[in-house]
Amino acid sequence: MKVLVTGGAGFIGSAVCRYLVGTLGVSVVNVDKLTYAANLASLDPIADDQRYRFVRLDICDGPGLDAVLAETRPDAIMHLAAESHVDRSITGAAEFIQSNIVGTYTLLEAARRYYDALVGSKRDAFRFLHVSTDEVYGSLGTEGLFCETTPYSPNSPYSASKAASDHLANAWHHTYGLPVVISNCSNNYGPYHFPEKLIPLVILNALEGKALPVYGRGDNIRDWLYVEDHARALFTILTEGRLGEKYNVGGRNERTNLQVVEAICDCLDDLTPNGGSRRDLITFVADRPGHDQRYAIDATKLETELGWRASETFETGLVRTVTWYLENEAWWRPLRSGVYAGERLGLVQKKRAS
């Protein structure tokens, strides 16, 4: 089997590539334009494997996609390429519109041209997996879970762009017959996570004795999913999911942001004691604009229909994650010193009244 993965140098994409090549022995063509959050070092474990190939390409480049598809002739496409940081979308929405909406449209059209030229068993087996987020559903109250039939209600430029891309993928299935399946996941965490996101940012700030910023009162709730569990889920959905359907992927690990930060502090204190409590570094800051209160995924459909289960609890996954960052400074130090140093993002400057 050969799979074309878009965004394979990103956090989730690289986990997917490592799982496909390193665990399953699947051939992978990784298409990535290498934005600031991409890191080819995340593919080092498989970089020399003959079943792995990297192609630097923007998914907005239709002719380039046509050429790669014609040359590599994949059996499936796993579409993970996306701008994904909510804070950056608040002050720079244009990149999210371009990559997540225009890029998805361009890829869908290239996939349609490729699929329409396939014949026989190659055509029958072809699949297109569009990977999305639970943020398209908006904000939950204190009760309930997001299920596959939850109406979309995105509240940030990021989630709005992903909602649009979901609708495009669905439309290309129903209008053009492209064999599409869609997944929506909860918050991922784990090794190789770019340090602008909450968990790696807190780990590295705490290691360096810097303030640990917590938005608002820290009571916003997220459902956490270990990235390697997600990679397994995505391949299961790609190969066994029903066409035209969507599947929610969640870890059943709801935590407030404050609980997450406190857990990281406690884990670091256990693994690398410094004579005090890193909880003392926690600092409450002004909340993010439009900050959704709660996300929580109902993964029942994926669990019962396709038999997937998360292997990691939040506690076991967090220990694995913190340990990985402690042991892999060579991976994160260049990012911390040269790409993103941990500064606050997503601040909207209010205009003064004239």
MOMOWO-V98518 format. One record per pair of residues at least 12 apart in sequence whose C-alpha atoms are under 10 Angstrom apart, sorted by the first residue. I is the first residue (numbers start at 1). J is the second residue. Records with the same first field share a line. If there is no record, write none. Layout:
BEGIN
I = J, J
END
This chain:
BEGIN
1 = 20, 24, 25, 26, 27, 28, 74, 75, 76
2 = 20, 21, 25, 26, 27, 28, 29, 51, 52, 72, 73, 74, 75, 76, 77
3 = 17, 20, 21, 26, 27, 28, 29, 30, 52, 72, 73, 74, 75, 76, 77, 78, 126, 127, 128
4 = 17, 27, 28, 29, 30, 31, 53, 54, 68, 69, 72, 73, 74, 75, 76, 77, 78, 79, 128
5 = 17, 28, 29, 30, 31, 32, 54, 74, 76, 77, 78, 79, 80, 81, 129
6 = 29, 30, 31, 32, 33, 55, 57, 58, 59, 77, 78, 79, 80, 81, 82, 107
7 = 30, 31, 32, 33, 34, 35, 38, 56, 57, 58, 59, 78, 79, 80, 81, 82, 83
8 = 28, 29, 30, 31, 32, 33, 34, 38, 39, 40, 42, 43, 54, 55, 78, 79, 80, 81
9 = 30, 31, 32, 33, 34, 35, 37, 38, 39, 40, 41, 42, 43, 54, 56, 80, 81, 192
10 = 32, 34, 35, 36, 37, 38, 39, 40, 42, 43, 80, 81, 82, 83, 192, 193, 194
11 = 37, 38, 39, 42, 80, 188, 189, 190, 191, 192, 193, 194, 227
12 = 80, 81, 131, 188, 189, 190, 191, 192, 193, 226, 227, 228, 230, 231
13 = 30, 31, 32, 38, 42, 43, 78, 79, 80, 81, 131, 227, 231
14 = 30, 38, 39, 40, 41, 42, 43, 44, 46, 80, 192, 193, 227, 231
15 = 42, 43, 190, 191, 192, 193, 227, 228, 229, 230, 231, 232
16 = 28, 78, 80, 227, 228, 229, 230, 231, 232, 233, 234, 235
17 = 29, 30, 42, 43, 45, 46, 52, 231
18 = 42, 43, 44, 45, 46, 47, 52, 228, 231
19 = 46, 228, 231, 232, 235
20 = 46, 51, 52, 231, 232, 235
21 = 45, 46, 47, 49, 50, 51, 52
22 = 45, 46, 49, 51, 52
24 = 235
25 = 49, 51, 52
26 = 51, 52
27 = 49, 50, 51, 52, 53, 74, 75
28 = 49, 50, 51, 52, 53, 54, 72, 74, 76, 77
29 = 51, 52, 53, 54, 55, 68, 69, 72, 73, 74, 77
30 = 43, 52, 53, 54, 55, 56, 57, 78
31 = 53, 54, 55, 56, 57, 58, 59, 65, 68, 79, 80, 81
32 = 54, 55, 56, 57, 58, 59, 80, 81, 82
33 = 55, 56, 57, 58, 59, 60, 81
34 = 56, 57, 58
35 = 58, 82, 83
36 = 194, 335, 339, 340
37 = 83, 84, 85, 193, 194, 195, 196, 335, 339, 340
38 = 81, 193, 194
39 = 192, 193, 194, 331, 332, 335
40 = 54
41 = 192, 330, 331, 332
42 = 191, 192, 193, 331
43 = 192
53 = 72
55 = 68
58 = 81, 99, 103, 106, 107
59 = 79, 81, 82, 98, 99, 100, 102, 103, 104, 105, 106, 107, 108, 110
60 = 98, 99, 100, 101, 102, 103, 104, 105, 106, 107
61 = 103, 106, 107, 110
62 = 103, 105, 106, 107, 108, 109, 110, 111
63 = 106, 110
64 = 110
65 = 106, 107, 109, 110, 111, 114
66 = 107, 109, 110, 111, 113, 114
67 = 110, 114
68 = 110
69 = 110, 111, 113, 114, 115
70 = 113, 114, 117
73 = 114, 115, 118, 122
74 = 114, 122, 126, 127
75 = 115, 122, 123, 124, 125, 126, 127, 128
76 = 111, 115, 122, 125, 126, 127, 128, 129, 179, 238, 239
77 = 107, 108, 111, 126, 127, 128, 129, 130, 180, 238
78 = 127, 128, 129, 130, 131, 181, 182, 234, 235, 238
79 = 104, 107, 108, 128, 129, 130, 131, 132, 182
80 = 100, 104, 129, 130, 131, 132
81 = 99, 100, 103, 104, 130, 131, 132
82 = 95, 96, 97, 98, 99, 100, 101, 103, 104, 131, 132, 158, 161, 162, 165
83 = 95, 96, 97, 98, 99, 100, 158, 161, 162
84 = 96, 99, 100, 132, 133, 158, 159, 161, 162, 197
85 = 157, 158, 159, 196, 197, 345, 346
86 = 135, 156, 157, 158, 159, 197, 288, 289, 291, 345, 346
87 = 156, 157, 158, 196, 197, 288, 289, 291, 344, 345, 346, 347, 348
88 = 157, 158, 196, 345, 346, 347
89 = 156, 157, 158, 159, 161, 345, 346
90 = 156, 157, 158, 288, 289, 290, 345, 346, 347, 348
91 = 157, 345, 346, 347, 348, 349
92 = 157, 158, 346
93 = 156, 157, 158, 161
94 = 157, 161
95 = 158, 161
96 = 157, 158, 159, 160, 161, 162
97 = 157, 158, 160, 161, 162, 164, 165
98 = 161
99 = 161, 162, 165
100 = 158, 159, 160, 161, 162, 163, 164, 165, 166
101 = 160, 161, 162, 163, 164, 165, 166, 167, 168
102 = 161, 164, 165, 168
103 = 165
104 = 130, 162, 164, 165, 166, 168, 169
105 = 164, 165, 168, 169, 172
107 = 169
108 = 128, 130, 165, 168, 169, 172, 173, 178, 180
109 = 172, 176, 178
111 = 127, 128, 172, 178, 179
112 = 128, 172, 173, 176, 177, 178, 179
113 = 178
115 = 127, 128, 177, 178, 179
116 = 176, 177, 178
123 = 179
124 = 179
125 = 179, 239
126 = 178, 179, 180, 238, 239
127 = 178, 179, 180, 181, 238, 239, 241, 243
128 = 169, 173, 178, 179, 180, 181, 182, 238, 239, 243
129 = 169, 179, 180, 181, 182, 183, 234, 235, 237, 238, 239, 241, 243, 246
130 = 165, 166, 168, 169, 170, 180, 181, 182, 183, 184, 234, 238, 246
131 = 162, 165, 166, 169, 181, 182, 183, 184, 185, 234, 246, 247
132 = 159, 162, 163, 165, 166, 182, 183, 184, 185, 186, 246, 248, 249
133 = 158, 159, 162, 163, 166, 182, 183, 184, 185, 186, 187, 188, 248, 249
134 = 146, 147, 148, 152, 154, 159, 162, 163, 183, 184, 185, 186, 187, 222, 223, 248, 249, 250, 295, 296, 297
135 = 152, 153, 154, 155, 156, 158, 159, 160, 162, 163, 184, 185, 186, 187, 292, 294, 295, 296
136 = 150, 151, 152, 153, 154, 155, 156, 158, 159, 160, 161, 162, 163, 164, 166, 184
137 = 149, 150, 151, 152, 153, 154, 155, 159, 160, 163, 184, 295
138 = 150, 151, 152, 153, 154, 155, 156, 159, 160, 291, 292, 293, 294, 295
139 = 152, 153, 154, 155, 221, 290, 291, 292, 293, 294, 295, 296
140 = 221, 292, 293, 294, 295, 296
141 = 292, 293, 294, 295, 296
142 = 221, 293, 294, 295, 296
143 = 294, 296
144 = 294, 295, 296, 297, 298
145 = 294, 295, 296, 297, 298, 299
146 = 184, 186, 248, 250, 295, 296, 297, 298, 299
147 = 184, 246, 247, 248, 249, 296, 297, 298, 299, 300, 301
148 = 183, 184, 245, 246, 247, 248, 297, 298, 299, 300, 301
149 = 246
152 = 164
154 = 292
155 = 289, 290, 291, 292
156 = 289, 290, 291, 292
162 = 184
166 = 181, 182, 183, 184, 246
167 = 182
169 = 181, 182, 244
170 = 182, 243, 244, 245, 246
171 = 244
172 = 244
173 = 243, 244, 245
174 = 244
177 = 243, 244
178 = 243, 244
179 = 242, 243, 244
180 = 238, 241, 242, 243, 244, 245, 246
181 = 237, 238, 239, 240, 241, 242, 243, 244, 245, 246, 247
182 = 234, 237, 238, 241, 242, 243, 244, 245, 246, 247, 248
183 = 233, 234, 237, 238, 241, 245, 246, 247, 248, 249, 302
184 = 234, 246, 247, 248, 249, 250, 297, 299
185 = 223, 224, 225, 230, 233, 234, 247, 248, 249, 250, 251, 296, 297, 299
186 = 222, 223, 224, 225, 226, 230, 248, 249, 250, 251, 252, 253, 254, 295, 296, 297, 298, 299
187 = 222, 223, 224, 225, 226, 227, 249, 250, 251, 253, 254, 295, 296, 297
188 = 222, 223, 224, 225, 226, 227, 228, 229, 230, 250, 251
189 = 224, 225, 226, 227, 228, 230, 314, 317, 318, 321
190 = 225, 226, 227, 228, 229, 317, 318, 319, 320, 321, 322, 324, 325
191 = 226, 227, 228, 317, 318, 320, 321, 322, 323, 324, 325, 328
192 = 227, 321, 324, 325, 328, 331, 332
193 = 227, 321, 325, 332
194 = 331, 332, 335, 336, 339, 340
195 = 332, 333, 335, 336, 339, 340, 341, 342
196 = 335, 336, 339, 340, 341, 342, 343, 344, 345
197 = 342
198 = 212, 213, 214, 257, 260, 261
199 = 257, 260, 261, 264, 318, 321, 322
200 = 264, 321, 322, 325, 332, 342
201 = 213, 261, 336, 340, 341, 342, 343
202 = 214, 260, 261, 262, 264, 265, 281, 282, 342
203 = 261, 264, 265, 267, 268, 321, 322, 325, 326
204 = 322, 325, 326, 329, 332, 333, 336, 341, 342
205 = 281, 341, 342
206 = 261, 264, 265, 268, 269, 278, 279, 280, 281, 282
207 = 265, 268, 269, 272, 274, 278, 325, 326
209 = 274, 278, 280, 281
210 = 278, 281, 282, 283, 342
211 = 278, 279, 280, 281, 282, 283, 284
212 = 261, 262, 265, 278, 279, 280, 281, 282, 283, 284, 285
213 = 258, 261, 281, 282, 283, 284, 285, 286, 344
214 = 257, 258, 261, 282, 283, 284, 285, 286, 287, 288
215 = 257, 258, 283, 284, 285, 286, 287, 288, 291
216 = 257, 258, 283, 284, 285, 286, 287, 288, 291
217 = 256, 257, 258, 283, 284, 285, 286, 287
218 = 256, 257, 258, 259, 260, 261, 283, 284, 285, 287, 293
219 = 255, 256, 257, 258, 259, 293, 294
220 = 255, 256, 257, 258, 259, 291, 292, 293, 294, 295
221 = 253, 254, 255, 256, 257, 258, 259, 260, 292, 293, 294, 295, 296
222 = 252, 253, 254, 255, 256, 257, 260, 292, 293, 294, 295, 296, 297
223 = 250, 251, 252, 253, 254, 255, 256, 294, 295, 296, 297, 298, 314
224 = 250, 251, 252, 253, 254, 255, 260, 295, 296, 297, 313, 314, 317, 318
225 = 249, 250, 251, 252, 253, 254, 310, 311, 312, 313, 314, 317
226 = 250, 251, 253, 310, 311, 312, 313, 314, 316, 317, 318, 320, 321
227 = 251, 310, 312, 317, 321
228 = 310, 311, 312, 317
229 = 249, 250, 251, 308, 309, 310, 311, 312, 317
230 = 249, 250, 251, 308, 309, 310, 311
232 = 308, 309, 310, 311
233 = 247, 248, 249, 250, 302, 303, 306, 307, 308, 309, 310
234 = 247, 249, 308
236 = 302, 306, 307, 308
237 = 249, 302, 306, 308
239 = 306
240 = 305, 306, 307
241 = 302, 305, 306
242 = 305, 306
246 = 301, 302
247 = 298, 299, 300, 301, 302, 303, 305, 306
248 = 297, 298, 299, 300, 301, 302, 303
249 = 297, 298, 299, 300, 301, 302, 303, 308, 309, 310
250 = 296, 297, 298, 299, 300, 302, 303, 309, 310
251 = 296, 297, 298, 299, 309, 310, 311, 312, 313, 314
252 = 296, 297, 298, 299, 310, 313, 314
253 = 296, 297, 312, 313, 314, 315
254 = 294, 295, 296, 297, 314
255 = 294, 295, 296, 314
256 = 293, 294
258 = 282, 284
260 = 314, 315, 318
261 = 278, 279, 282
262 = 277, 278, 279, 280, 282
263 = 279, 314, 315, 318, 319
264 = 278, 279, 315, 318, 319, 321, 322
265 = 277, 278, 279, 280, 281, 282, 322
266 = 278, 279
267 = 315, 318, 319, 322, 323
268 = 319, 322, 323, 326
271 = 319, 322, 323, 326
272 = 323, 326
285 = 344
286 = 347
287 = 347
288 = 345, 346, 347, 348
289 = 346, 347, 348
END
